[in-house]
Amino acid sequence: MTSVRIWGPGVGAVVVLVATGAWARGSTGEVDAGLWDAVRPAIEARLTAQAADEEGYGEAALGARWFCAADPLDLRQDDGRVRAGVDTLCMEYGVRDGSLQECSGSHYPQVMRLERDPHGGYRVVSQEEPPDGADYASWQEDHFSVLAEYRLDGATDASGLESAARAHFGLPADAPVGDC
């Protein structure tokens, strides 16, 4: 009887840990690819329009333009509305002497809420971004799951934006990238 009192709580703890591990493993944070494909254009158009309103370093000198991309961190749909937690990257590129010039950029997480528009697509109805300074980490913790936060710590790849910028400016695919 003594061994049941000693081992009982231990076995219970192991069961809880195994169940938690199985749940966490099953919660890979993968998003619905079809839903992401549907909302991504609205998100990236919103990001690009907002970035274009900002005056970057290369705009006047190099005819620079902004290019933006978003990666999904978490995505939930409820009654036609979508909450999209995204990792955003916007870069300003211009051209000088046949090479792409990286002039400025921004990279941070955001939460966007979208709803269907009359044409069957989606439109962004609200947008939240972290504050500058000390409250940045707590905002991120309050708005994203642990798995999403972990993905935010990864390196951001701007190669897709560089390719889009090269194509926009008519540069060859291997045109070098320099600083503004």
N, C-alpha and C positions, 0 to 999 in steps of 0.2 A: 504494500500500500504506500509505503514511503517513496518508492521509486516513481509511482504515478504522480505524486505531488511534486516531485523534483523534475521529472521529465515532461510532464503535461504542459506546463507553460513554455518549455523549450520547444517542444514539437509544435505548439500553437504559433509560436513566433516564427518558426521555420516555414510553416504553411502560409502565414501572412507575407513573409518575404518572397517566397516563391510566387505567390499570386500577384504581388506587386510587380515583381520582375517580369512576369508574363504579360501583365497589363502594359507596362512601360515598353516592352519589346514590341507588342502589338500596336502601340501608339507611336508609330514612326514619324508622325507629323506629316505624312504624305497628304497632298491636297488632291481634290477631284480635278483631274486634268481637263475634263470637258468644261467644268465651271471656270477654271482658271483661263482657259482659252477664250471664254466668253467675256470675262471681265477685264482681262489684261489690256486690250486696246483702249478702253475707257480710262484705265489707271495711267497708262503710259502717255496718252494724249494729255491728260490733266497735268502730269508732271512736266511734260515738255512745254505746255502753254505757260505754266507758272515760271519755269526757268527762263523762258523767252522774255518774260516781263522784267527779269533781273538784268542789270547791266553788268556784263562780264568784262574781263580784262582785254579780250581780243576783238570785241564787237566792232569798234570803230576802225582799228588798224588792220584787221585781217578779214573783215566780213564774216566773223565767226558765227556759229550757230550752235544751239544746244541740242543734245541727244540724250534721251533718258530711257532707263530700263528699270523694271521692277522684278524681283524674285519673290515668289510666295513663301510666307512663313507659316501662316495658318489661314484657313478659309472656311467660313461657315455660311450656310444659306438657311434662312428662316423666313417663311412666308413671303417669298419674292424679294427679300432684302438680303444683301450679302455683306458680311464683315470680312474684309481682307486685311490681314496683317502682312505687310510687305517690307522688303529690304530694298530701298531705292538708291539708284545711282544716276546722277545727271552730270554730264561732262560737256564743257564748251570747247569746240574745236574750230580752228581756222586753218588757213593755208598760207605758207610762205616758201617761196623757191621750190615748189614741187613736193614739199613735205607737209604732213599733217602736224599742226601745232596744238598741243593741249594747253588751253588757256586757264581754265578754272573748273571747279567741280564741287559736287556735294554728295555725301553718302550718309544716309541715316534711315532708321526704320520709321514706318508710318502705319497708321491704321486708317483705312478708307472704308466708308460705307457706301454701298451702291444699291440702286434699284433699277428695275427695268424701265426702259424708255418706250415711247409709243411705237418705235420701229423694231422692237424685239431685242435690241441690244441693251447695254447697261449704261448708266450715267452715275458719276460720283456725286453724292449728296452731302457728304461730310468727310472731313479729313483732319486727322490729329497727328502731330509730330512732337518729338520730345523737346523739352525746354533745354536751353543751353545751360551749362554749369553743373552744379552739384546734384540737381534733381533729375538729370538725364538717366542715370542708372535706375532710380526708383520708378521713373515713368516706364522704362522698358520692362521692368519686373512686373508692374501693374497691368501692362497691356499685352504681354506675350507669355506663352507657356514656357516651361524650362527648356523643352526641345527647340522651340523657336528661338529663344535667347541664345542657345548653344550655336545654332546655325548663323546667328548674327555675328558671332566671333570669327567666322571663316573669312578667308580672303575674298575680296570682290574682284571679279574679272571684267575689265573694260574692253576686252577684245571685240565683243559684239558691237559695242558703240563705236570703236575705232573703224571697224569694217563698214558700218553704216555711214560714218562720216567720210571715209574715203570714197565710197560710192556716190554720196551726195555731191562731193566736190570734184568728181571725175578723176580721182587719183588712182594709180595702179594699186592692186591689192597688197603689194609689198612696200608701198611708200612708207618711209620712216616717220616716226612720231617724235617730235621734239617739244620743247617747252616754249610757250609764248614769249 
